[in-house]
Each structure stands twice: as structure tokens, then as C-alpha cells.
Amino acid sequence: MTTRYAPRRHMDFHRWAAVFTGRLARDPESASMDRAVADELLADFQEYHALYERAYSKATRTPFVVQAMNEARKTLETKCRAWAQRIKRDPGVADDVKRTLHLDRGRRRKTAPPPPGAPNISLKSMNSGRHVLRWSWYPGGWTGGLSSRLPRGASGVQLFAAVTEGGEFEWSKMEYLGTFTKQPMKVDWQPDVAGMVVVYAARWVSRKGEEGLWSDPLAVQVAFAGAALAQVDRAQQVAGMQQLRRAA
């Protein structure tokens, strides 16, 4: 029912509506509003104000008066909200006018920073062509412990992979597998790649599509007869990581 332009409580809404309609009635042209519309808004507020006074007085408060006040508020709020949105978005209305109408006090959304650093990806398990991976990161830097939660600013993990014969890969052969928001990351491979080595790389991504740094590559063999893990040696990992960072 209400938005940031109209406070929720009757007392707060009454105060806000008094300023809003009174300011427009004094100078409607400054807000690109016709005099007749401003006068109509002021009349609606005066009707609501009279019922508001009766509803908050013990001597005159009745269920009928409260219902009438709520209906009057609904009518007034609908009109005020529509005009508030229109005025706030109108580039022809000066900023000082918007401030006097209390249209610069909207709830500001906090902008989350880009995802920090790069994720670490590791193999949790593998069997019959399925690789189960997990991500982690260091909230406190390299000296702190690992966390398996998404860091602030990240909405998910983008996972890429390249199917190779021995772990050597090129960035042009990395394929996007998907964005994961929950642990673990499960990837299924077909028997036609059995014995091949899949090189994985991942990066954080924000809700706005901002991408983080690349993780170190992780090489895992595709096996269908038991759990066989083939990590590329350190030299190949470093070479692959350098390829990724140059291509980013």
C-alpha cells in the first residue's frame, strides 16, 4: 500500500501529507502541476485531516470514523504517491523543490562492492563421470580460515572447463558451464571423454554482472571405473594460471 514516499504510520503520514499538499498548493507551477490539481489534493488532505482529528480523539472516535479515515487516507495516498513519483522523476523540477517536498529522503540502496579476490576450487568427490566441486575463499586474507559461503558482493560462482588430453589448455577452449549459487557444484561428463583431463577455472560474479578474478586452475581426470584423480603438476598449473590472467 505504501512506498518510501508515504510513511506507514498514520501520524507520520499525516505530517508528510500536510507538508506535501500545502507546499504544492502554495506554488504548484514549480512542481509542473496545475493549480486545479493542487487544490484538489489540498481538499483531499483537509477531508482526511478532519477525520484524523476525530479518530484520534477519545470523545469522537468510533469504528465508523476510523473506517472513514482509512478510506480518506487511501484516496489521498494514492494521488500523492502518483504525483510524488512523477515529480521526483521530472528533470524540469528543481532539486530544491524536491527537497521541500521531502522527495530526496528515499531509502538508498547500499551498493555492494565487487566480489573480492578469487575463489579456490577443490574436488570433493568423483565417480562414474561426475565431478563434485566446492568453492572456498579467505575472508580474512591468507592468514585467516577458509569460508564456503558466498562473499559479500557475489551472487554466484561462474564455472568454466576445458577438456584436454594431459592438462595443458588454452583460454579459447574454456567453456562456460554455468553459475552456481549453492554448494556443491556437480558436473557430469559423457563416456566419450573417459580418460581425458578436465581443467576447471572459476570466478565470482555479482548481481550486476561484475566478474571477479580467476581462480587457480584445477585439473581432474574423467573416470568411469572408480575414483581416479589426476592433478596437473605444479608447473602446468602455473602456466595455465598465467594464460588465464593474460586473457582476462
VMD Tcl script that draws the C-alpha trace (Angstrom):
set ca {
  {0.00 0.00 0.00}
  {2.68 2.45 0.91}
  {6.03 3.28 -0.60}
  {9.00 5.29 0.50}
  {7.09 8.46 -0.48}
  {4.31 7.79 2.05}
  {5.12 6.82 5.66}
  {3.30 3.83 7.09}
  {2.03 5.16 10.43}
  {-0.97 7.50 10.41}
  {0.85 10.12 12.49}
  {3.84 10.16 10.13}
  {1.69 10.08 7.02}
  {-0.46 12.95 8.31}
  {2.64 15.07 8.85}
  {4.10 14.18 5.46}
  {0.84 14.77 3.58}
  {0.38 18.16 5.27}
  {3.78 19.33 4.02}
  {3.36 17.78 0.58}
  {-0.12 19.14 -0.22}
  {0.49 22.50 1.47}
  {3.73 23.11 -0.44}
  {2.10 22.22 -3.76}
  {-0.91 24.41 -3.02}
  {1.35 27.44 -2.44}
  {3.33 27.04 -5.66}
  {2.08 24.26 -7.95}
  {3.84 25.64 -11.03}
  {7.29 24.95 -9.54}
  {6.38 21.24 -9.49}
  {4.88 21.25 -13.00}
  {1.37 20.87 -11.55}
  {-1.85 22.64 -12.48}
  {-3.46 24.85 -9.86}
  {-6.70 22.83 -10.01}
  {-4.88 19.59 -9.26}
  {-3.03 21.15 -6.32}
  {-6.28 22.50 -4.91}
  {-7.90 19.07 -5.25}
  {-5.04 17.45 -3.37}
  {-5.29 20.04 -0.61}
  {-9.06 19.46 -0.34}
  {-8.49 15.70 -0.04}
  {-5.97 16.32 2.72}
  {-8.33 18.61 4.60}
  {-11.00 15.92 4.49}
  {-8.53 13.34 5.76}
  {-7.27 15.77 8.42}
  {-10.78 16.31 9.81}
  {-11.38 12.57 10.09}
  {-7.88 12.07 11.52}
  {-8.62 14.55 14.33}
  {-11.92 12.81 15.14}
  {-10.39 9.32 15.02}
  {-7.60 10.26 17.45}
  {-9.92 11.95 19.93}
  {-11.45 9.74 22.62}
  {-14.60 11.82 22.55}
  {-15.32 11.33 18.84}
  {-13.55 8.06 17.96}
  {-15.91 5.37 16.66}
  {-15.40 2.39 14.31}
  {-17.27 4.30 11.60}
  {-14.96 7.32 11.95}
  {-11.85 5.11 11.83}
  {-13.11 3.38 8.69}
  {-13.88 6.72 7.07}
  {-10.40 7.99 7.98}
  {-8.77 4.93 6.42}
  {-10.77 5.36 3.22}
  {-9.90 9.05 3.05}
  {-6.24 8.25 3.58}
  {-6.31 5.61 0.83}
  {-7.71 8.12 -1.65}
  {-5.25 10.83 -0.65}
  {-2.26 8.47 -0.54}
  {-2.94 7.08 -4.00}
  {-2.96 10.57 -5.51}
  {0.01 11.83 -3.50}
  {2.10 8.77 -4.27}
  {1.46 9.08 -8.01}
  {2.38 12.76 -8.01}
  {5.42 12.20 -5.79}
  {6.82 9.66 -8.22}
  {6.05 11.91 -11.16}
  {7.68 14.97 -9.60}
  {10.74 13.07 -8.39}
  {11.42 11.78 -11.91}
  {10.71 15.08 -13.65}
  {14.04 16.67 -14.68}
  {12.25 20.01 -15.08}
  {11.54 20.26 -11.34}
  {14.38 21.87 -9.41}
  {16.19 19.85 -6.76}
  {15.39 22.36 -4.03}
  {11.67 21.95 -4.78}
  {12.01 18.19 -4.46}
  {13.79 18.67 -1.13}
  {11.00 20.85 0.23}
  {8.54 18.11 -0.78}
  {10.69 15.54 1.08}
  {11.29 13.61 -2.12}
  {15.05 13.36 -1.60}
  {14.73 11.20 1.50}
  {14.10 7.92 -0.26}
  {15.66 4.77 1.02}
  {19.05 4.49 -0.63}
  {20.15 1.07 -1.70}
  {23.54 0.05 -0.48}
  {25.88 -0.73 -3.31}
  {27.77 -3.91 -2.65}
  {31.44 -3.86 -3.58}
  {32.73 -6.10 -6.39}
  {33.48 -9.67 -5.29}
  {36.84 -9.77 -3.51}
  {39.78 -11.79 -4.76}
  {39.37 -15.15 -6.43}
  {37.67 -18.33 -5.28}
  {39.51 -21.55 -4.54}
  {38.01 -24.62 -6.19}
  {38.63 -28.16 -4.99}
  {37.42 -31.63 -5.78}
  {35.09 -33.12 -3.18}
  {34.41 -36.44 -4.91}
  {34.23 -38.11 -8.30}
  {32.61 -41.25 -9.65}
  {31.21 -42.53 -12.95}
  {31.92 -39.36 -14.88}
  {30.64 -36.98 -12.20}
  {32.88 -34.36 -10.62}
  {31.67 -32.78 -7.40}
  {33.47 -29.49 -6.75}
  {33.42 -26.97 -3.94}
  {34.46 -23.36 -3.72}
  {36.01 -21.53 -0.78}
  {37.78 -18.26 -0.01}
  {39.71 -16.49 2.71}
  {37.52 -13.81 4.41}
  {40.46 -12.54 6.46}
  {43.14 -12.88 3.83}
  {45.63 -15.69 3.53}
  {46.26 -15.69 7.27}
  {42.62 -16.46 8.13}
  {40.49 -19.56 7.77}
  {38.52 -20.71 4.74}
  {34.83 -19.96 4.24}
  {32.44 -21.86 1.96}
  {29.85 -19.06 1.86}
  {29.49 -16.59 -0.96}
  {31.40 -13.39 -0.16}
  {29.61 -10.07 0.08}
  {29.14 -8.68 -3.40}
  {29.00 -12.08 -5.11}
  {25.74 -13.65 -6.24}
  {27.32 -16.84 -7.51}
  {30.32 -18.64 -8.96}
  {30.87 -18.89 -12.69}
  {32.44 -22.23 -13.58}
  {34.41 -22.87 -16.78}
  {36.11 -26.00 -18.06}
  {38.34 -27.26 -20.87}
  {38.62 -30.93 -21.84}
  {42.27 -31.78 -22.52}
  {44.46 -34.83 -23.01}
  {47.09 -34.04 -20.41}
  {46.11 -30.90 -18.57}
  {47.53 -28.33 -20.96}
  {44.81 -25.95 -22.08}
  {44.12 -22.67 -23.83}
  {41.71 -19.99 -22.80}
  {39.91 -20.21 -26.14}
  {38.94 -23.78 -25.29}
  {37.43 -22.94 -21.89}
  {33.66 -23.36 -21.95}
  {31.15 -21.79 -19.58}
  {29.36 -24.50 -17.56}
  {27.05 -22.31 -15.51}
  {26.68 -20.07 -12.48}
  {26.32 -21.83 -9.15}
  {24.78 -20.26 -6.06}
  {24.83 -23.29 -3.77}
  {27.37 -25.89 -2.78}
  {28.46 -28.28 -4.17}
  {28.97 -27.82 -7.92}
  {28.16 -31.04 -9.78}
  {29.38 -31.62 -13.35}
  {28.56 -34.76 -15.34}
  {30.65 -35.96 -18.29}
  {29.85 -38.48 -21.01}
  {31.81 -41.71 -21.54}
  {33.32 -40.39 -24.77}
  {35.69 -38.20 -22.70}
  {36.73 -41.01 -20.32}
  {40.40 -40.74 -19.50}
  {40.60 -37.10 -20.55}
  {41.66 -34.39 -18.12}
  {39.20 -31.56 -17.43}
  {40.73 -28.26 -16.35}
  {38.34 -26.12 -14.27}
  {38.54 -22.42 -13.50}
  {36.05 -20.24 -11.63}
  {35.37 -16.63 -10.70}
  {32.88 -14.69 -8.61}
  {30.09 -12.77 -10.31}
  {27.87 -10.06 -8.81}
  {24.18 -9.40 -9.40}
  {25.18 -6.62 -11.78}
  {27.34 -8.99 -13.80}
  {30.66 -7.75 -12.39}
  {33.23 -10.52 -12.59}
  {35.99 -11.23 -10.10}
  {39.46 -12.64 -10.55}
  {40.14 -16.10 -11.91}
  {40.86 -18.98 -9.56}
  {43.87 -21.22 -9.93}
  {43.11 -23.99 -12.45}
  {42.12 -27.40 -11.16}
  {42.69 -30.48 -13.35}
  {40.67 -33.65 -12.80}
  {40.57 -36.83 -14.84}
  {37.24 -38.17 -16.11}
  {36.87 -41.75 -14.87}
  {34.05 -44.26 -15.00}
  {35.72 -47.19 -13.23}
  {36.45 -45.87 -9.76}
  {37.67 -42.59 -8.36}
  {40.87 -41.64 -10.23}
  {42.19 -38.14 -9.63}
  {44.73 -36.59 -11.94}
  {46.02 -33.24 -10.76}
  {48.30 -31.50 -13.25}
  {51.75 -30.89 -11.88}
  {52.60 -27.52 -10.37}
  {54.42 -26.27 -13.45}
  {51.38 -26.88 -15.67}
  {49.07 -25.26 -13.14}
  {51.22 -22.13 -13.01}
  {51.43 -21.97 -16.79}
  {47.68 -22.37 -17.13}
  {47.02 -19.74 -14.49}
  {49.24 -17.28 -16.32}
  {47.33 -17.95 -19.53}
  {44.06 -17.20 -17.76}
  {45.25 -13.94 -16.24}
  {46.70 -12.71 -19.53}
  {43.45 -13.45 -21.30}
  {41.27 -11.77 -18.62}
}
mol new
graphics top color blue
foreach p $ca { graphics top sphere $p radius 0.5 }
foreach p [lrange $ca 0 end-1] q [lrange $ca 1 end] { graphics top cylinder $p $q radius 0.2 }
display resetview
